[in-house]
Amino acid sequence: MLGFLHRPLSTQCSIDTLQAVLDTKVMEVADGGGMVLVTVTGTGRIKAITIDPALLKWGAKVVSDSVLGAVQQAASQAREFRDTEMRERMGLPD
């Protein structure tokens, strides 16, 4: 039930450190020719979506596709960052 209590202290410290790094890492991903900007943390939490008003003239479909593309790229980038950090901190192979 409380299996985490049996985890070695150094492993728990590594996990806590990893979580802090992921929480504070902020990445920005652009799409739609730079007209959509998504800001995401290393945990994958989206902090902001910024849309250049000039993009709106292209219509809902283009805006929607651009936002979706940027969000997907941001999620992927956050996932890659998290996985790399986990491998490095836990001493796992690539």
Kinemage of the C-alpha trace (Angstrom):
@kinemage 1
@onewidth
@group {chain A} dominant
@subgroup {mainchain}
@vectorlist {calphas} color= white
{ca met a 1} P 0.000 0.000 0.000
{ca leu a 2} L 2.707 2.502 0.937
{ca gly a 3} L 5.385 0.945 -1.246
{ca phe a 4} L 7.086 4.272 -1.751
{ca leu a 5} L 8.188 4.124 1.897
{ca his a 6} L 10.338 1.124 1.046
{ca arg a 7} L 12.047 2.948 -1.799
{ca pro a 8} L 15.631 3.909 -0.997
{ca leu a 9} L 15.983 7.518 0.112
{ca ser a 10} L 18.378 8.346 -2.734
{ca thr a 11} L 15.809 7.152 -5.279
{ca gln a 12} L 13.095 9.267 -3.640
{ca cys a 13} L 15.424 12.284 -3.707
{ca ser a 14} L 16.133 11.647 -7.399
{ca ile a 15} L 12.419 11.484 -8.128
{ca asp a 16} L 11.777 14.682 -6.181
{ca thr a 17} L 14.637 16.418 -8.004
{ca leu a 18} L 13.343 15.186 -11.355
{ca gln a 19} L 9.852 16.483 -10.564
{ca ala a 20} L 11.275 19.892 -9.648
{ca val a 21} L 13.261 20.036 -12.892
{ca leu a 22} L 10.219 19.045 -14.951
{ca asp a 23} L 8.008 21.576 -13.174
{ca thr a 24} L 10.404 24.454 -13.796
{ca lys a 25} L 11.465 23.626 -17.374
{ca val a 26} L 9.507 25.813 -19.809
{ca met a 27} L 9.549 25.248 -23.565
{ca glu a 28} L 7.941 27.201 -26.381
{ca val a 29} L 6.745 25.571 -29.589
{ca ala a 30} L 5.590 27.512 -32.646
{ca asp a 31} L 3.424 26.400 -35.571
{ca gly a 32} L 1.510 28.044 -38.371
{ca gly a 33} L 4.553 29.936 -39.562
{ca gly a 34} L 5.184 31.162 -36.027
{ca met a 35} L 1.664 32.535 -35.663
{ca val a 36} L 0.747 30.051 -32.915
{ca leu a 37} L 2.947 29.730 -29.845
{ca val a 38} L 2.412 27.117 -27.132
{ca thr a 39} L 4.267 27.350 -23.827
{ca val a 40} L 4.562 24.025 -21.975
{ca thr a 41} L 6.402 22.739 -18.898
{ca gly a 42} L 8.544 19.622 -18.743
{ca thr a 43} L 5.602 17.826 -17.147
{ca gly a 44} L 3.493 18.557 -20.224
{ca arg a 45} L 1.350 21.218 -18.567
{ca ile a 46} L 0.335 23.836 -21.109
{ca lys a 47} L 0.878 27.262 -19.613
{ca ala a 48} L -0.176 29.443 -22.552
{ca ile a 49} L -1.383 29.450 -26.135
{ca thr a 50} L -0.777 32.640 -28.087
{ca ile a 51} L -2.348 33.210 -31.508
{ca asp a 52} L -1.266 36.046 -33.768
{ca pro a 53} L -4.474 37.905 -34.749
{ca ala a 54} L -3.312 37.888 -38.382
{ca leu a 55} L -3.839 34.110 -38.445
{ca leu a 56} L -7.560 34.563 -37.838
{ca lys a 57} L -8.121 35.878 -41.350
{ca trp a 58} L -7.314 32.378 -42.666
{ca gly a 59} L -10.430 30.925 -41.052
{ca ala a 60} L -11.326 28.508 -38.305
{ca lys a 61} L -9.921 25.384 -39.991
{ca val a 62} L -6.430 26.862 -40.427
{ca val a 63} L -6.439 28.277 -36.894
{ca ser a 64} L -7.645 24.973 -35.465
{ca asp a 65} L -5.049 22.954 -37.391
{ca ser a 66} L -2.263 25.318 -36.359
{ca val a 67} L -3.229 25.232 -32.681
{ca leu a 68} L -3.584 21.448 -32.735
{ca gly a 69} L -0.199 21.070 -34.430
{ca ala a 70} L 1.513 23.325 -31.911
{ca val a 71} L -0.100 21.550 -28.936
{ca gln a 72} L 0.904 18.136 -30.295
{ca gln a 73} L 4.478 19.303 -30.878
{ca ala a 74} L 4.618 20.799 -27.385
{ca ala a 75} L 3.352 17.556 -25.826
{ca ser a 76} L 5.909 15.567 -27.797
{ca gln a 77} L 8.755 17.910 -26.851
{ca ala a 78} L 7.768 17.767 -23.165
{ca arg a 79} L 7.574 13.961 -23.306
{ca glu a 80} L 11.018 13.726 -24.929
{ca phe a 81} L 12.495 16.091 -22.337
{ca arg a 82} L 10.922 14.112 -19.479
{ca asp a 83} L 12.124 10.771 -20.863
{ca thr a 84} L 15.673 12.062 -21.369
{ca glu a 85} L 15.797 13.513 -17.859
{ca met a 86} L 14.484 10.255 -16.376
{ca arg a 87} L 17.048 8.147 -18.228
{ca glu a 88} L 19.906 10.423 -17.189
{ca arg a 89} L 18.878 10.697 -13.548
{ca met a 90} L 18.050 7.023 -13.135
{ca gly a 91} L 21.108 5.837 -15.069
{ca leu a 92} L 19.027 4.029 -17.682
{ca pro a 93} L 20.296 3.317 -21.202
{ca asp a 94} L 18.949 5.273 -24.187
